[in-house]
Amino acid sequence: MLASIAEQASRQQYWRNWFTLRLPAQLRGRLTGIVESGGELVLFAASAGWGVRLRYAIAELESELRAAHPKIERIAVRVLPAP
């Protein structure tokens, strides 16, 4: 179980770095979490409004993301306000 948690933390950091290089600064600050699980990548936005903006940005990056990571079958954006 501990190895699973460490792997998930590692993947979250990988994705945060990947998106940091590709998203505009204002969106990076509104990205509250990233989870990769079973071929799905879920990005969490600070609010519904930022979630919409994030969806548009992800749509522009989708072909690059899928080319680099063919295991990702689905990308979702959800709302998770920052603590």
Phi and psi restraints in degrees (range 20) as a CNS / XPLOR table:
assign (resid 1 and name C) (resid 2 and name N)
       (resid 2 and name CA) (resid 2 and name C) 1.0 -63.4 20.0 2
assign (resid 2 and name N) (resid 2 and name CA)
       (resid 2 and name C) (resid 3 and name N) 1.0 -37.7 20.0 2
assign (resid 2 and name C) (resid 3 and name N)
       (resid 3 and name CA) (resid 3 and name C) 1.0 -64.0 20.0 2
assign (resid 3 and name N) (resid 3 and name CA)
       (resid 3 and name C) (resid 4 and name N) 1.0 -37.7 20.0 2
assign (resid 3 and name C) (resid 4 and name N)
       (resid 4 and name CA) (resid 4 and name C) 1.0 -64.2 20.0 2
assign (resid 4 and name N) (resid 4 and name CA)
       (resid 4 and name C) (resid 5 and name N) 1.0 -41.8 20.0 2
assign (resid 4 and name C) (resid 5 and name N)
       (resid 5 and name CA) (resid 5 and name C) 1.0 -65.7 20.0 2
assign (resid 5 and name N) (resid 5 and name CA)
       (resid 5 and name C) (resid 6 and name N) 1.0 -42.9 20.0 2
assign (resid 5 and name C) (resid 6 and name N)
       (resid 6 and name CA) (resid 6 and name C) 1.0 -64.3 20.0 2
assign (resid 6 and name N) (resid 6 and name CA)
       (resid 6 and name C) (resid 7 and name N) 1.0 -40.7 20.0 2
assign (resid 6 and name C) (resid 7 and name N)
       (resid 7 and name CA) (resid 7 and name C) 1.0 -63.3 20.0 2
assign (resid 7 and name N) (resid 7 and name CA)
       (resid 7 and name C) (resid 8 and name N) 1.0 -44.1 20.0 2
assign (resid 7 and name C) (resid 8 and name N)
       (resid 8 and name CA) (resid 8 and name C) 1.0 -63.5 20.0 2
assign (resid 8 and name N) (resid 8 and name CA)
       (resid 8 and name C) (resid 9 and name N) 1.0 -41.8 20.0 2
assign (resid 8 and name C) (resid 9 and name N)
       (resid 9 and name CA) (resid 9 and name C) 1.0 -63.2 20.0 2
assign (resid 9 and name N) (resid 9 and name CA)
       (resid 9 and name C) (resid 10 and name N) 1.0 -39.8 20.0 2
assign (resid 9 and name C) (resid 10 and name N)
       (resid 10 and name CA) (resid 10 and name C) 1.0 -63.8 20.0 2
assign (resid 10 and name N) (resid 10 and name CA)
       (resid 10 and name C) (resid 11 and name N) 1.0 -43.4 20.0 2
assign (resid 10 and name C) (resid 11 and name N)
       (resid 11 and name CA) (resid 11 and name C) 1.0 -66.4 20.0 2
assign (resid 11 and name N) (resid 11 and name CA)
       (resid 11 and name C) (resid 12 and name N) 1.0 -39.1 20.0 2
assign (resid 11 and name C) (resid 12 and name N)
       (resid 12 and name CA) (resid 12 and name C) 1.0 -60.7 20.0 2
assign (resid 12 and name N) (resid 12 and name CA)
       (resid 12 and name C) (resid 13 and name N) 1.0 -43.2 20.0 2
assign (resid 12 and name C) (resid 13 and name N)
       (resid 13 and name CA) (resid 13 and name C) 1.0 -66.5 20.0 2
assign (resid 13 and name N) (resid 13 and name CA)
       (resid 13 and name C) (resid 14 and name N) 1.0 -40.1 20.0 2
assign (resid 13 and name C) (resid 14 and name N)
       (resid 14 and name CA) (resid 14 and name C) 1.0 -58.0 20.0 2
assign (resid 14 and name N) (resid 14 and name CA)
       (resid 14 and name C) (resid 15 and name N) 1.0 -50.3 20.0 2
assign (resid 14 and name C) (resid 15 and name N)
       (resid 15 and name CA) (resid 15 and name C) 1.0 -66.0 20.0 2
assign (resid 15 and name N) (resid 15 and name CA)
       (resid 15 and name C) (resid 16 and name N) 1.0 -38.4 20.0 2
assign (resid 15 and name C) (resid 16 and name N)
       (resid 16 and name CA) (resid 16 and name C) 1.0 -60.1 20.0 2
assign (resid 16 and name N) (resid 16 and name CA)
       (resid 16 and name C) (resid 17 and name N) 1.0 -43.8 20.0 2
assign (resid 16 and name C) (resid 17 and name N)
       (resid 17 and name CA) (resid 17 and name C) 1.0 -63.6 20.0 2
assign (resid 17 and name N) (resid 17 and name CA)
       (resid 17 and name C) (resid 18 and name N) 1.0 -42.3 20.0 2
assign (resid 17 and name C) (resid 18 and name N)
       (resid 18 and name CA) (resid 18 and name C) 1.0 -60.4 20.0 2
assign (resid 18 and name N) (resid 18 and name CA)
       (resid 18 and name C) (resid 19 and name N) 1.0 -47.4 20.0 2
assign (resid 18 and name C) (resid 19 and name N)
       (resid 19 and name CA) (resid 19 and name C) 1.0 -73.3 20.0 2
assign (resid 19 and name N) (resid 19 and name CA)
       (resid 19 and name C) (resid 20 and name N) 1.0 -30.0 20.0 2
assign (resid 19 and name C) (resid 20 and name N)
       (resid 20 and name CA) (resid 20 and name C) 1.0 -59.6 20.0 2
assign (resid 20 and name N) (resid 20 and name CA)
       (resid 20 and name C) (resid 21 and name N) 1.0 -36.3 20.0 2
assign (resid 20 and name C) (resid 21 and name N)
       (resid 21 and name CA) (resid 21 and name C) 1.0 -75.4 20.0 2
assign (resid 21 and name N) (resid 21 and name CA)
       (resid 21 and name C) (resid 22 and name N) 1.0 -16.6 20.0 2
assign (resid 21 and name C) (resid 22 and name N)
       (resid 22 and name CA) (resid 22 and name C) 1.0 -119.4 20.0 2
assign (resid 22 and name N) (resid 22 and name CA)
       (resid 22 and name C) (resid 23 and name N) 1.0 -21.5 20.0 2
assign (resid 22 and name C) (resid 23 and name N)
       (resid 23 and name CA) (resid 23 and name C) 1.0 -93.4 20.0 2
assign (resid 23 and name N) (resid 23 and name CA)
       (resid 23 and name C) (resid 24 and name N) 1.0 149.7 20.0 2
assign (resid 23 and name C) (resid 24 and name N)
       (resid 24 and name CA) (resid 24 and name C) 1.0 -61.8 20.0 2
assign (resid 24 and name N) (resid 24 and name CA)
       (resid 24 and name C) (resid 25 and name N) 1.0 151.1 20.0 2
assign (resid 24 and name C) (resid 25 and name N)
       (resid 25 and name CA) (resid 25 and name C) 1.0 -54.5 20.0 2
assign (resid 25 and name N) (resid 25 and name CA)
       (resid 25 and name C) (resid 26 and name N) 1.0 -41.5 20.0 2
assign (resid 25 and name C) (resid 26 and name N)
       (resid 26 and name CA) (resid 26 and name C) 1.0 -63.7 20.0 2
assign (resid 26 and name N) (resid 26 and name CA)
       (resid 26 and name C) (resid 27 and name N) 1.0 -32.4 20.0 2
assign (resid 26 and name C) (resid 27 and name N)
       (resid 27 and name CA) (resid 27 and name C) 1.0 -77.9 20.0 2
assign (resid 27 and name N) (resid 27 and name CA)
       (resid 27 and name C) (resid 28 and name N) 1.0 -37.1 20.0 2
assign (resid 27 and name C) (resid 28 and name N)
       (resid 28 and name CA) (resid 28 and name C) 1.0 -56.6 20.0 2
assign (resid 28 and name N) (resid 28 and name CA)
       (resid 28 and name C) (resid 29 and name N) 1.0 -39.2 20.0 2
assign (resid 28 and name C) (resid 29 and name N)
       (resid 29 and name CA) (resid 29 and name C) 1.0 -71.4 20.0 2
assign (resid 29 and name N) (resid 29 and name CA)
       (resid 29 and name C) (resid 30 and name N) 1.0 -15.4 20.0 2
assign (resid 29 and name C) (resid 30 and name N)
       (resid 30 and name CA) (resid 30 and name C) 1.0 -103.3 20.0 2
assign (resid 30 and name N) (resid 30 and name CA)
       (resid 30 and name C) (resid 31 and name N) 1.0 1.3 20.0 2
assign (resid 30 and name C) (resid 31 and name N)
       (resid 31 and name CA) (resid 31 and name C) 1.0 -85.8 20.0 2
assign (resid 31 and name N) (resid 31 and name CA)
       (resid 31 and name C) (resid 32 and name N) 1.0 110.5 20.0 2
assign (resid 31 and name C) (resid 32 and name N)
       (resid 32 and name CA) (resid 32 and name C) 1.0 -95.9 20.0 2
assign (resid 32 and name N) (resid 32 and name CA)
       (resid 32 and name C) (resid 33 and name N) 1.0 -11.4 20.0 2
assign (resid 32 and name C) (resid 33 and name N)
       (resid 33 and name CA) (resid 33 and name C) 1.0 -176.8 20.0 2
assign (resid 33 and name N) (resid 33 and name CA)
       (resid 33 and name C) (resid 34 and name N) 1.0 160.0 20.0 2
assign (resid 33 and name C) (resid 34 and name N)
       (resid 34 and name CA) (resid 34 and name C) 1.0 -143.9 20.0 2
assign (resid 34 and name N) (resid 34 and name CA)
       (resid 34 and name C) (resid 35 and name N) 1.0 130.9 20.0 2
assign (resid 34 and name C) (resid 35 and name N)
       (resid 35 and name CA) (resid 35 and name C) 1.0 -132.2 20.0 2
assign (resid 35 and name N) (resid 35 and name CA)
       (resid 35 and name C) (resid 36 and name N) 1.0 130.1 20.0 2
assign (resid 35 and name C) (resid 36 and name N)
       (resid 36 and name CA) (resid 36 and name C) 1.0 -111.5 20.0 2
assign (resid 36 and name N) (resid 36 and name CA)
       (resid 36 and name C) (resid 37 and name N) 1.0 127.1 20.0 2
assign (resid 36 and name C) (resid 37 and name N)
       (resid 37 and name CA) (resid 37 and name C) 1.0 -154.4 20.0 2
assign (resid 37 and name N) (resid 37 and name CA)
       (resid 37 and name C) (resid 38 and name N) 1.0 123.5 20.0 2
assign (resid 37 and name C) (resid 38 and name N)
       (resid 38 and name CA) (resid 38 and name C) 1.0 52.3 20.0 2
assign (resid 38 and name N) (resid 38 and name CA)
       (resid 38 and name C) (resid 39 and name N) 1.0 44.8 20.0 2
assign (resid 38 and name C) (resid 39 and name N)
       (resid 39 and name CA) (resid 39 and name C) 1.0 83.0 20.0 2
assign (resid 39 and name N) (resid 39 and name CA)
       (resid 39 and name C) (resid 40 and name N) 1.0 3.1 20.0 2
assign (resid 39 and name C) (resid 40 and name N)
       (resid 40 and name CA) (resid 40 and name C) 1.0 -114.7 20.0 2
assign (resid 40 and name N) (resid 40 and name CA)
       (resid 40 and name C) (resid 41 and name N) 1.0 137.0 20.0 2
assign (resid 40 and name C) (resid 41 and name N)
       (resid 41 and name CA) (resid 41 and name C) 1.0 -114.7 20.0 2
assign (resid 41 and name N) (resid 41 and name CA)
       (resid 41 and name C) (resid 42 and name N) 1.0 120.2 20.0 2
assign (resid 41 and name C) (resid 42 and name N)
       (resid 42 and name CA) (resid 42 and name C) 1.0 -113.8 20.0 2
assign (resid 42 and name N) (resid 42 and name CA)
       (resid 42 and name C) (resid 43 and name N) 1.0 124.3 20.0 2
assign (resid 42 and name C) (resid 43 and name N)
       (resid 43 and name CA) (resid 43 and name C) 1.0 -108.7 20.0 2
assign (resid 43 and name N) (resid 43 and name CA)
       (resid 43 and name C) (resid 44 and name N) 1.0 136.1 20.0 2
assign (resid 43 and name C) (resid 44 and name N)
       (resid 44 and name CA) (resid 44 and name C) 1.0 -108.8 20.0 2
assign (resid 44 and name N) (resid 44 and name CA)
       (resid 44 and name C) (resid 45 and name N) 1.0 131.1 20.0 2
assign (resid 44 and name C) (resid 45 and name N)
       (resid 45 and name CA) (resid 45 and name C) 1.0 -106.9 20.0 2
assign (resid 45 and name N) (resid 45 and name CA)
       (resid 45 and name C) (resid 46 and name N) 1.0 155.8 20.0 2
assign (resid 45 and name C) (resid 46 and name N)
       (resid 46 and name CA) (resid 46 and name C) 1.0 -67.9 20.0 2
assign (resid 46 and name N) (resid 46 and name CA)
       (resid 46 and name C) (resid 47 and name N) 1.0 -24.9 20.0 2
assign (resid 46 and name C) (resid 47 and name N)
       (resid 47 and name CA) (resid 47 and name C) 1.0 -155.7 20.0 2
assign (resid 47 and name N) (resid 47 and name CA)
       (resid 47 and name C) (resid 48 and name N) 1.0 170.4 20.0 2
assign (resid 47 and name C) (resid 48 and name N)
       (resid 48 and name CA) (resid 48 and name C) 1.0 -62.9 20.0 2
assign (resid 48 and name N) (resid 48 and name CA)
       (resid 48 and name C) (resid 49 and name N) 1.0 -39.7 20.0 2
assign (resid 48 and name C) (resid 49 and name N)
       (resid 49 and name CA) (resid 49 and name C) 1.0 -62.2 20.0 2
assign (resid 49 and name N) (resid 49 and name CA)
       (resid 49 and name C) (resid 50 and name N) 1.0 -45.0 20.0 2
assign (resid 49 and name C) (resid 50 and name N)
       (resid 50 and name CA) (resid 50 and name C) 1.0 -68.9 20.0 2
assign (resid 50 and name N) (resid 50 and name CA)
       (resid 50 and name C) (resid 51 and name N) 1.0 -30.6 20.0 2
assign (resid 50 and name C) (resid 51 and name N)
       (resid 51 and name CA) (resid 51 and name C) 1.0 -61.5 20.0 2
assign (resid 51 and name N) (resid 51 and name CA)
       (resid 51 and name C) (resid 52 and name N) 1.0 -40.9 20.0 2
assign (resid 51 and name C) (resid 52 and name N)
       (resid 52 and name CA) (resid 52 and name C) 1.0 -62.9 20.0 2
assign (resid 52 and name N) (resid 52 and name CA)
       (resid 52 and name C) (resid 53 and name N) 1.0 -46.5 20.0 2
assign (resid 52 and name C) (resid 53 and name N)
       (resid 53 and name CA) (resid 53 and name C) 1.0 -61.7 20.0 2
assign (resid 53 and name N) (resid 53 and name CA)
       (resid 53 and name C) (resid 54 and name N) 1.0 -39.2 20.0 2
assign (resid 53 and name C) (resid 54 and name N)
       (resid 54 and name CA) (resid 54 and name C) 1.0 -65.5 20.0 2
assign (resid 54 and name N) (resid 54 and name CA)
       (resid 54 and name C) (resid 55 and name N) 1.0 -39.8 20.0 2
assign (resid 54 and name C) (resid 55 and name N)
       (resid 55 and name CA) (resid 55 and name C) 1.0 -59.2 20.0 2
assign (resid 55 and name N) (resid 55 and name CA)
       (resid 55 and name C) (resid 56 and name N) 1.0 -43.5 20.0 2
assign (resid 55 and name C) (resid 56 and name N)
       (resid 56 and name CA) (resid 56 and name C) 1.0 -63.6 20.0 2
assign (resid 56 and name N) (resid 56 and name CA)
       (resid 56 and name C) (resid 57 and name N) 1.0 -42.5 20.0 2
assign (resid 56 and name C) (resid 57 and name N)
       (resid 57 and name CA) (resid 57 and name C) 1.0 -65.0 20.0 2
assign (resid 57 and name N) (resid 57 and name CA)
       (resid 57 and name C) (resid 58 and name N) 1.0 -40.6 20.0 2
assign (resid 57 and name C) (resid 58 and name N)
       (resid 58 and name CA) (resid 58 and name C) 1.0 -66.0 20.0 2
assign (resid 58 and name N) (resid 58 and name CA)
       (resid 58 and name C) (resid 59 and name N) 1.0 -37.9 20.0 2
assign (resid 58 and name C) (resid 59 and name N)
       (resid 59 and name CA) (resid 59 and name C) 1.0 -58.8 20.0 2
assign (resid 59 and name N) (resid 59 and name CA)
       (resid 59 and name C) (resid 60 and name N) 1.0 -37.4 20.0 2
assign (resid 59 and name C) (resid 60 and name N)
       (resid 60 and name CA) (resid 60 and name C) 1.0 -71.8 20.0 2
assign (resid 60 and name N) (resid 60 and name CA)
       (resid 60 and name C) (resid 61 and name N) 1.0 -26.9 20.0 2
assign (resid 60 and name C) (resid 61 and name N)
       (resid 61 and name CA) (resid 61 and name C) 1.0 -95.2 20.0 2
assign (resid 61 and name N) (resid 61 and name CA)
       (resid 61 and name C) (resid 62 and name N) 1.0 -7.4 20.0 2
assign (resid 61 and name C) (resid 62 and name N)
       (resid 62 and name CA) (resid 62 and name C) 1.0 -57.8 20.0 2
assign (resid 62 and name N) (resid 62 and name CA)
       (resid 62 and name C) (resid 63 and name N) 1.0 -44.0 20.0 2
assign (resid 62 and name C) (resid 63 and name N)
       (resid 63 and name CA) (resid 63 and name C) 1.0 -64.8 20.0 2
assign (resid 63 and name N) (resid 63 and name CA)
       (resid 63 and name C) (resid 64 and name N) 1.0 -39.8 20.0 2
assign (resid 63 and name C) (resid 64 and name N)
       (resid 64 and name CA) (resid 64 and name C) 1.0 -64.5 20.0 2
assign (resid 64 and name N) (resid 64 and name CA)
       (resid 64 and name C) (resid 65 and name N) 1.0 -43.1 20.0 2
assign (resid 64 and name C) (resid 65 and name N)
       (resid 65 and name CA) (resid 65 and name C) 1.0 -63.0 20.0 2
assign (resid 65 and name N) (resid 65 and name CA)
       (resid 65 and name C) (resid 66 and name N) 1.0 -46.6 20.0 2
assign (resid 65 and name C) (resid 66 and name N)
       (resid 66 and name CA) (resid 66 and name C) 1.0 -68.7 20.0 2
assign (resid 66 and name N) (resid 66 and name CA)
       (resid 66 and name C) (resid 67 and name N) 1.0 -33.1 20.0 2
assign (resid 66 and name C) (resid 67 and name N)
       (resid 67 and name CA) (resid 67 and name C) 1.0 -66.5 20.0 2
assign (resid 67 and name N) (resid 67 and name CA)
       (resid 67 and name C) (resid 68 and name N) 1.0 -40.6 20.0 2
assign (resid 67 and name C) (resid 68 and name N)
       (resid 68 and name CA) (resid 68 and name C) 1.0 -78.8 20.0 2
assign (resid 68 and name N) (resid 68 and name CA)
       (resid 68 and name C) (resid 69 and name N) 1.0 -25.7 20.0 2
assign (resid 68 and name C) (resid 69 and name N)
       (resid 69 and name CA) (resid 69 and name C) 1.0 -137.4 20.0 2
assign (resid 69 and name N) (resid 69 and name CA)
       (resid 69 and name C) (resid 70 and name N) 1.0 75.2 20.0 2
assign (resid 69 and name C) (resid 70 and name N)
       (resid 70 and name CA) (resid 70 and name C) 1.0 -63.4 20.0 2
assign (resid 70 and name N) (resid 70 and name CA)
       (resid 70 and name C) (resid 71 and name N) 1.0 -15.8 20.0 2
assign (resid 70 and name C) (resid 71 and name N)
       (resid 71 and name CA) (resid 71 and name C) 1.0 -71.9 20.0 2
assign (resid 71 and name N) (resid 71 and name CA)
       (resid 71 and name C) (resid 72 and name N) 1.0 -19.3 20.0 2
assign (resid 71 and name C) (resid 72 and name N)
       (resid 72 and name CA) (resid 72 and name C) 1.0 -77.3 20.0 2
assign (resid 72 and name N) (resid 72 and name CA)
       (resid 72 and name C) (resid 73 and name N) 1.0 113.3 20.0 2
assign (resid 72 and name C) (resid 73 and name N)
       (resid 73 and name CA) (resid 73 and name C) 1.0 -98.5 20.0 2
assign (resid 73 and name N) (resid 73 and name CA)
       (resid 73 and name C) (resid 74 and name N) 1.0 -26.1 20.0 2
assign (resid 73 and name C) (resid 74 and name N)
       (resid 74 and name CA) (resid 74 and name C) 1.0 -143.1 20.0 2
assign (resid 74 and name N) (resid 74 and name CA)
       (resid 74 and name C) (resid 75 and name N) 1.0 140.3 20.0 2
assign (resid 74 and name C) (resid 75 and name N)
       (resid 75 and name CA) (resid 75 and name C) 1.0 -124.0 20.0 2
assign (resid 75 and name N) (resid 75 and name CA)
       (resid 75 and name C) (resid 76 and name N) 1.0 127.5 20.0 2
assign (resid 75 and name C) (resid 76 and name N)
       (resid 76 and name CA) (resid 76 and name C) 1.0 -127.8 20.0 2
assign (resid 76 and name N) (resid 76 and name CA)
       (resid 76 and name C) (resid 77 and name N) 1.0 150.7 20.0 2
assign (resid 76 and name C) (resid 77 and name N)
       (resid 77 and name CA) (resid 77 and name C) 1.0 -121.0 20.0 2
assign (resid 77 and name N) (resid 77 and name CA)
       (resid 77 and name C) (resid 78 and name N) 1.0 129.4 20.0 2
assign (resid 77 and name C) (resid 78 and name N)
       (resid 78 and name CA) (resid 78 and name C) 1.0 -130.4 20.0 2
assign (resid 78 and name N) (resid 78 and name CA)
       (resid 78 and name C) (resid 79 and name N) 1.0 166.9 20.0 2
assign (resid 78 and name C) (resid 79 and name N)
       (resid 79 and name CA) (resid 79 and name C) 1.0 -99.9 20.0 2
assign (resid 79 and name N) (resid 79 and name CA)
       (resid 79 and name C) (resid 80 and name N) 1.0 130.7 20.0 2
assign (resid 79 and name C) (resid 80 and name N)
       (resid 80 and name CA) (resid 80 and name C) 1.0 -148.4 20.0 2
assign (resid 80 and name N) (resid 80 and name CA)
       (resid 80 and name C) (resid 81 and name N) 1.0 94.9 20.0 2
assign (resid 80 and name C) (resid 81 and name N)
       (resid 81 and name CA) (resid 81 and name C) 1.0 -55.8 20.0 2
assign (resid 81 and name N) (resid 81 and name CA)
       (resid 81 and name C) (resid 82 and name N) 1.0 145.2 20.0 2
assign (resid 81 and name C) (resid 82 and name N)
       (resid 82 and name CA) (resid 82 and name C) 1.0 -67.8 20.0 2
assign (resid 82 and name N) (resid 82 and name CA)
       (resid 82 and name C) (resid 83 and name N) 1.0 145.5 20.0 2
